[in-house]
Amino acid sequence: MNTPTAAAGTGSRSNYARGRDLEHRVRAHLRGQGYEVLRTAGSKSKVDLVAIKPGQVLFVQCKRTGALPPAEWNALWDLAQRAGAIPVLAEQLKPRGRKYWRLTGRKDQPGRRQPYVELLLDELAPEAVAR
């Protein structure tokens, strides 16, 4: 059986565990900020976490390196646009911090700067979400 735990010694278990741990830390942080947070276990979807607060819905993808390939970036962007949610990339900072990035467009032009801006959760207000 080929499961994350069965792949011991290949590094995939440790990568899986570190990614899962980041999702749990981001979830705990968002809950501490007053969000109701749903986690999509298995991380094979376009969204790792859905964070909901009155007037706000965040679709969060968690990445330890802060790098999101164009296909995943665009899938997250497109889904958030269709649902009226804010697309967010949560990046792990060493040793245990995190930074949030609000995606501001599709990643369609190779070699160009990623279309995102730093997101501070306390900056989000219902009127800012309506944009």
C-alpha positions in Angstrom: 0.0 0.0 0.0 1.4 3.4 -1.0 0.4 5.8 1.7 2.4 8.8 3.2 3.3 6.6 6.2 4.3 3.7 4.0 6.8 5.9 2.1 9.1 6.1 5.1 12.7 6.7 4.1 11.8 8.4 0.8 11.2 11.8 2.4 7.6 12.0 1.3 6.3 11.3 4.8 8.3 14.1 6.2 7.2 16.5 3.5 3.6 15.5 4.0 3.9 15.8 7.8 5.5 19.3 7.5 2.9 20.5 5.1 0.1 19.1 7.3 1.7 20.8 10.4 1.8 24.1 8.5 -1.9 23.8 7.7 -2.7 23.1 11.3 -0.7 26.1 12.5 -2.4 28.4 9.9 -5.8 27.0 10.9 -5.1 27.7 14.6 -3.9 31.2 13.8 -7.0 32.0 11.7 -9.2 30.6 14.4 -7.4 32.9 16.9 -8.3 35.8 14.6 -12.0 34.9 14.8 -12.4 32.8 11.7 -14.3 29.5 11.5 -11.9 27.3 9.5 -12.5 24.2 7.5 -9.6 22.0 6.4 -9.7 19.9 3.3 -7.7 16.8 4.4 -5.4 15.2 1.9 -4.5 18.5 0.3 -5.3 17.4 -3.2 -7.8 20.2 -3.7 -7.3 23.7 -4.9 -7.9 25.0 -1.4 -6.2 23.7 1.9 -8.4 25.9 4.2 -11.6 27.8 4.0 -11.7 30.6 6.6 -15.1 32.3 7.2 -15.9 35.4 9.2 -18.9 37.6 8.8 -18.5 39.3 5.4 -15.3 37.4 4.6 -14.4 34.1 3.0 -10.7 33.2 2.5 -9.6 30.4 0.3 -6.1 29.5 1.7 -3.4 27.4 0.0 -0.5 26.7 2.5 3.0 26.3 1.1 6.2 26.0 3.2 8.3 27.6 0.5 5.8 30.3 -0.5 6.0 29.0 -4.1 2.8 28.1 -5.9 3.1 26.7 -9.5 1.1 28.6 -12.1 -1.6 25.9 -12.6 -2.3 25.7 -8.9 -2.1 29.5 -8.6 -4.6 30.0 -11.4 -6.9 27.3 -10.1 -7.0 29.0 -6.7 -7.5 32.4 -8.3 -10.3 31.2 -10.6 -12.2 29.3 -7.9 -12.0 32.3 -5.5 -13.3 34.6 -8.2 -16.2 32.4 -9.0 -17.1 32.0 -5.3 -16.5 35.6 -4.3 -13.7 34.6 -1.9 -10.3 36.1 -1.2 -7.5 33.9 -2.6 -4.7 33.6 0.0 -1.2 32.0 -0.1 0.1 31.2 3.4 3.8 30.9 3.5 5.9 29.4 6.3 8.6 31.6 7.8 11.4 30.1 9.8 11.3 28.9 12.4 7.5 28.9 13.0 6.1 32.1 11.7 3.9 32.7 8.7 3.1 35.3 6.1 -0.1 35.7 4.2 -0.3 36.9 0.6 -3.4 38.0 -1.2 -3.4 36.9 -4.8 -4.2 39.9 -7.1 -4.4 38.2 -10.5 -3.6 35.1 -12.5 -0.1 33.9 -13.0 -0.1 33.9 -16.8 3.1 35.7 -17.8 6.3 33.7 -17.3 9.2 35.5 -15.6 7.0 38.3 -14.2 6.6 39.0 -10.5 3.9 37.0 -8.8 0.7 39.0 -8.7 0.2 39.3 -5.0 0.4 41.7 -2.1 1.1 41.0 1.6 -2.1 40.5 3.5 -2.5 41.5 7.2 -5.7 39.9 8.5 -6.6 42.9 10.6 -6.7 45.0 7.4 -9.6 43.0 6.1 -12.9 44.7 6.6 -16.3 43.9 5.0 -16.0 47.0 2.7 -12.4 45.8 1.6 -13.8 42.4 0.7 -16.5 43.8 -1.5 -13.8 45.1 -4.0 
